[in-house]
């Protein structure tokens, strides 16, 4: 691809077709289509069990126009690594001459928790593959249970709020940092509203020559409890509040991108965490005055992590 204009991107064949059964307002198909616009080369995908897999492959139908393998919750990265290894073997034997890229799509449960061992192994072994996490911050497909990606204070079906509880008591795992610690060529955080940033990062990930990881925030109307039409706006708000900064780590070097860079430069306002909480039903209980210290604590944590990221980016 010579550029990132919509006209040029629209020339790329549709790899994920419409007609899937994802919920109205779900960000996952938006993210997947943007990621798959990152290369014009042939792509084979594996998809870990979760919302995305069950909704795009309801027998006897499929929304996939490219080769797709369904993996279990815990072995998505192993599935993609197996595809990549078989491809390399066939290429060495002269049985295939195509240049094929490999990507695994998974939810946060199949990334942060159940699939972490397989993911870590694939990254450590250096497979030339991309792993994309649809981070909707809970096990949405099985009933909105908390995961280690769920934000502190969020109410889920296994971390509910009540008279004695303000929701999840733990901060989310920094999975992006975990992947950076594997010393792989490319790691990034993305959001679906920033489509140019997403496609640019996908392009870099596909062409980095080794394992890559993209963590994409994926607003879920059902689990986060917001209007179906607000998905893209919610993904932008996550960035504006610095809950989900946009950045990349190329061979260990950090740099901010899109609106996160503009916030750092003072060109865009950094919004308070209360704006984030007010936008979603899963946090509505935090408006109760008794949980004000919790909100203050979370804001301090967001600010601390943002300042740390700025230093890592040399700002």
C-alpha positions as CSV (number, residue, x, y, z in Angstrom):
1,X,0.0,0.0,0.0
2,X,1.3,3.4,-0.9
3,X,-0.8,5.3,1.6
4,X,-3.6,5.2,4.0
5,X,-6.4,7.0,2.2
6,X,-9.9,5.5,2.5
7,X,-9.9,5.2,-1.3
8,X,-6.8,3.0,-1.3
9,X,-7.9,1.0,1.7
10,X,-11.3,0.2,0.0
11,X,-9.4,-1.5,-2.8
12,X,-8.3,-4.2,-0.4
13,X,-10.5,-7.3,-0.7
14,X,-13.1,-7.7,2.1
15,X,-11.7,-10.4,4.4
16,X,-14.4,-10.3,7.0
17,X,-17.9,-10.0,5.5
18,X,-21.1,-8.6,6.9
19,X,-23.8,-10.8,8.1
20,X,-22.1,-12.0,11.3
21,X,-24.0,-12.3,14.5
22,X,-22.0,-9.9,16.7
23,X,-24.2,-7.7,18.9
24,X,-25.2,-4.3,17.5
25,X,-22.6,-1.8,18.5
26,X,-19.8,-4.4,19.0
27,X,-16.4,-3.0,18.2
28,X,-14.7,-6.3,17.4
29,X,-15.6,-6.5,13.7
30,X,-14.6,-2.9,13.3
31,X,-11.2,-3.6,14.8
32,X,-10.7,-6.8,12.8
33,X,-11.5,-5.2,9.5
34,X,-9.1,-2.3,10.3
35,X,-6.3,-4.7,11.3
36,X,-6.8,-6.8,8.2
37,X,-6.4,-3.6,6.1
38,X,-2.8,-3.5,7.3
39,X,-1.5,-5.7,4.5
40,X,-2.4,-6.5,0.9
41,X,-0.7,-9.9,1.2
42,X,-2.5,-13.1,1.8
43,X,-3.6,-13.6,5.4
44,X,-4.6,-16.7,7.4
45,X,-6.2,-16.2,10.8
46,X,-6.8,-18.2,13.9
47,X,-9.5,-17.1,16.3
48,X,-9.7,-18.0,20.0
49,X,-13.0,-19.1,21.4
50,X,-15.0,-16.1,22.4
51,X,-17.6,-13.6,21.1
52,X,-15.8,-13.0,17.8
53,X,-15.3,-16.7,17.0
54,X,-18.9,-17.9,17.8
55,X,-20.5,-14.9,16.1
56,X,-18.5,-15.1,12.8
57,X,-18.7,-18.9,12.3
58,X,-22.3,-20.0,13.2
59,X,-22.7,-23.4,11.3
60,X,-23.3,-23.7,8.5
61,X,-22.3,-20.1,7.7
62,X,-19.1,-18.1,8.0
63,X,-18.2,-14.4,7.6
64,X,-14.6,-15.3,6.7
65,X,-13.4,-14.8,3.1
66,X,-9.9,-15.9,4.0
67,X,-8.6,-19.2,5.7
68,X,-9.7,-19.3,9.3
69,X,-9.0,-21.8,12.1
70,X,-11.0,-21.9,15.3
71,X,-8.9,-22.6,18.4
72,X,-9.9,-23.2,22.0
73,X,-9.9,-20.5,24.7
74,X,-6.3,-21.3,25.8
75,X,-4.4,-22.1,22.6
76,X,-5.0,-19.3,20.1
77,X,-1.4,-18.3,19.9
78,X,-0.3,-21.9,19.6
79,X,-2.8,-22.3,16.7
80,X,-1.4,-19.3,14.8
81,X,2.2,-20.4,15.6
82,X,1.3,-23.9,14.1
83,X,0.0,-22.3,11.0
84,X,3.2,-20.2,10.6
85,X,5.5,-23.1,11.2
86,X,3.7,-25.3,8.7
87,X,3.8,-22.5,6.2
88,X,7.6,-22.1,6.6
89,X,8.1,-25.9,6.2
90,X,6.0,-25.9,3.0
91,X,7.9,-22.9,1.7
92,X,11.3,-24.6,2.3
93,X,10.0,-27.7,0.5
94,X,9.0,-25.6,-2.5
95,X,5.4,-26.6,-2.1
96,X,4.2,-23.0,-1.7
97,X,5.5,-19.7,-3.0
98,X,3.0,-17.2,-1.6
99,X,3.9,-14.6,1.0
100,X,1.3,-15.2,3.8
101,X,0.8,-13.3,7.0
102,X,-0.7,-14.9,10.2
103,X,-2.8,-13.3,12.9
104,X,-4.7,-14.6,15.9
105,X,-7.7,-12.7,17.2
106,X,-8.7,-13.2,20.9
107,X,-10.7,-11.6,23.6
108,X,-9.1,-10.4,26.9
109,X,-10.0,-13.7,28.6
110,X,-8.1,-15.7,25.9
111,X,-5.2,-13.2,26.1
112,X,-4.8,-12.0,29.7
113,X,-5.9,-15.1,31.5
114,X,-6.6,-18.5,29.8
115,X,-4.4,-18.0,26.8
116,X,-1.4,-16.3,28.4
117,X,0.8,-19.4,28.6
118,X,0.4,-20.1,24.8
119,X,0.8,-16.4,24.0
120,X,4.0,-16.1,26.0
121,X,5.4,-19.2,24.4
122,X,4.7,-18.1,20.9
123,X,6.2,-14.7,21.5
124,X,9.3,-16.1,23.2
125,X,9.9,-18.6,20.3
126,X,9.8,-15.7,17.8
127,X,7.1,-16.8,15.4
128,X,6.4,-14.4,12.6
129,X,2.8,-13.7,13.6
130,X,0.5,-11.0,15.0
131,X,-1.7,-11.5,18.1
132,X,-4.6,-9.1,18.5
133,X,-6.5,-8.7,21.7
134,X,-10.1,-7.4,21.6
135,X,-10.0,-5.9,25.1
136,X,-13.6,-5.6,26.2
137,X,-12.5,-6.0,29.8
138,X,-14.5,-9.1,30.8
139,X,-15.7,-12.5,29.7
140,X,-18.6,-11.1,27.7
141,X,-19.4,-14.3,25.7
142,X,-20.1,-16.3,28.9
143,X,-22.0,-13.8,31.0
144,X,-19.9,-10.7,31.7
145,X,-17.6,-12.2,34.4
146,X,-14.6,-10.2,35.5
147,X,-11.2,-10.9,33.9
148,X,-7.7,-9.6,34.8
149,X,-8.3,-6.9,32.2
150,X,-11.4,-5.6,34.0
151,X,-11.0,-2.1,35.4
152,X,-11.0,-1.4,39.1
153,X,-14.5,-0.3,40.2
154,X,-16.4,-2.0,37.4
155,X,-19.4,-4.1,38.2
156,X,-19.6,-7.5,36.6
157,X,-21.5,-10.7,37.3
158,X,-18.6,-11.9,39.4
159,X,-17.5,-8.6,40.9
160,X,-20.8,-6.9,41.5
161,X,-21.4,-3.7,43.4
162,X,-23.5,-3.6,46.5
163,X,-23.8,-2.4,50.1
164,X,-20.3,-3.5,50.9
165,X,-18.6,-3.5,47.5
166,X,-17.8,-0.9,44.8
167,X,-17.2,-3.6,42.2
168,X,-13.8,-5.1,41.1
169,X,-11.2,-4.3,43.7
170,X,-8.1,-5.0,41.7
171,X,-6.5,-2.9,39.0
172,X,-6.3,-4.5,35.5
173,X,-3.1,-6.3,34.4
174,X,-0.9,-4.3,32.1
175,X,-0.8,-6.9,29.3
176,X,0.8,-4.5,26.9
177,X,3.8,-4.1,29.3
178,X,3.9,-7.9,29.7
179,X,4.3,-8.2,25.9
180,X,7.0,-5.5,25.8
181,X,8.9,-7.5,28.4
182,X,9.1,-10.4,25.9
183,X,11.5,-8.2,23.8
184,X,9.5,-8.7,20.6
185,X,9.8,-6.3,17.6
186,X,6.4,-4.6,17.8
187,X,3.8,-3.9,20.5
188,X,1.0,-1.3,20.4
189,X,-2.2,-0.1,21.9
190,X,-5.0,1.0,19.6
191,X,-8.7,2.2,19.6
192,X,-11.2,1.7,16.8
193,X,-12.1,5.4,16.5
194,X,-8.5,6.2,15.4
195,X,-8.7,4.1,12.2
196,X,-5.6,5.6,10.6
197,X,-3.6,4.9,13.7
198,X,-5.0,1.3,13.9
199,X,-4.2,0.5,10.2
200,X,-0.7,2.1,10.4
201,X,0.1,0.0,13.5
202,X,-1.3,-3.1,11.9
203,X,1.0,-2.5,8.8
204,X,4.0,-2.2,11.1
205,X,3.0,-5.3,13.0
206,X,2.6,-7.4,9.8
207,X,6.0,-6.2,8.4
208,X,8.1,-6.3,11.6
209,X,9.7,-9.6,10.7
210,X,8.8,-11.4,13.9
211,X,6.1,-11.7,16.6
212,X,3.9,-8.7,17.3
213,X,1.1,-7.8,19.7
214,X,-1.7,-5.3,19.3
215,X,-4.0,-4.5,22.3
216,X,-7.2,-2.9,21.0
217,X,-9.8,-1.5,23.4
218,X,-13.1,-2.9,22.3
219,X,-16.1,-1.2,23.9
220,X,-19.0,-3.6,24.6
221,X,-22.5,-2.1,24.8
222,X,-23.9,-5.1,26.6
223,X,-21.2,-5.5,29.2
224,X,-20.3,-1.8,29.7
225,X,-23.9,-0.7,29.4
226,X,-24.0,2.2,27.0
227,X,-26.1,3.1,24.0
228,X,-25.4,1.0,20.9
229,X,-24.6,4.1,18.8
230,X,-21.8,5.3,21.2
231,X,-19.2,2.6,20.6
232,X,-16.7,4.8,18.7
233,X,-17.2,7.8,21.0
234,X,-16.6,5.6,24.0
235,X,-13.3,4.3,22.5
236,X,-12.2,7.9,22.0
237,X,-13.2,8.9,25.5
238,X,-10.9,6.1,26.8
239,X,-8.0,7.8,25.1
240,X,-9.1,11.3,26.1
241,X,-9.2,10.2,29.8
242,X,-5.8,8.5,29.5
243,X,-7.5,5.2,30.6
244,X,-6.2,3.8,27.3
245,X,-3.3,5.7,25.9
246,X,-2.4,5.1,22.2
247,X,1.3,4.2,21.8
248,X,3.7,1.8,20.2
249,X,6.9,0.1,21.2
250,X,9.2,-0.6,18.3
251,X,12.3,-2.7,19.3
252,X,11.9,-1.4,22.8
253,X,11.5,2.2,21.9
254,X,8.3,3.9,23.2
255,X,6.3,6.6,21.3
256,X,2.8,8.1,21.7
257,X,0.5,8.4,18.7
258,X,-2.7,10.1,17.6
259,X,-4.7,11.9,20.3
260,X,-2.4,10.6,23.1
261,X,0.5,12.5,21.5
262,X,-1.7,15.6,21.2
263,X,-2.6,15.4,24.9
264,X,1.1,15.2,25.8
265,X,1.7,18.2,23.6
266,X,-1.1,20.2,25.2
267,X,-3.1,20.3,22.0
268,X,-6.0,18.1,23.3
269,X,-7.5,18.3,26.8
270,X,-6.9,15.4,29.1
271,X,-10.3,14.6,30.6
272,X,-11.0,13.4,34.1
273,X,-11.8,9.8,35.0
274,X,-15.3,10.9,36.1
275,X,-16.1,11.5,32.4
276,X,-15.2,7.8,31.7
277,X,-17.3,6.5,34.6
278,X,-20.3,8.7,33.7
279,X,-20.4,7.2,30.2
280,X,-21.1,3.6,31.3
281,X,-23.6,1.8,33.5
282,X,-21.0,-0.6,34.9
283,X,-19.6,2.4,36.8
284,X,-22.8,4.2,37.8
285,X,-22.6,3.1,41.4
286,X,-19.3,5.1,41.8
287,X,-21.4,8.3,41.7
288,X,-22.4,7.4,45.3
289,X,-20.6,9.8,47.6
290,X,-19.3,7.0,49.8
291,X,-17.2,5.7,46.9
292,X,-15.6,9.1,46.2
293,X,-12.3,8.0,47.8
294,X,-12.2,5.0,45.3
295,X,-12.7,7.4,42.4
296,X,-10.0,9.6,43.7
297,X,-7.6,6.6,44.1
298,X,-8.3,5.5,40.5
299,X,-7.7,9.0,39.1
300,X,-4.4,9.1,40.9
301,X,-3.5,5.7,39.4
302,X,-4.4,6.8,35.9
303,X,-2.3,10.0,36.4
304,X,0.7,8.0,37.7
305,X,0.6,5.5,34.8
306,X,0.3,8.4,32.3
307,X,3.3,10.2,33.7
308,X,5.3,6.9,33.7
309,X,4.4,6.4,30.0
310,X,5.4,10.0,29.2
311,X,8.9,9.3,30.6
312,X,9.1,6.0,28.7
313,X,8.4,8.0,25.6
314,X,11.1,10.6,26.5
315,X,8.5,13.4,27.1
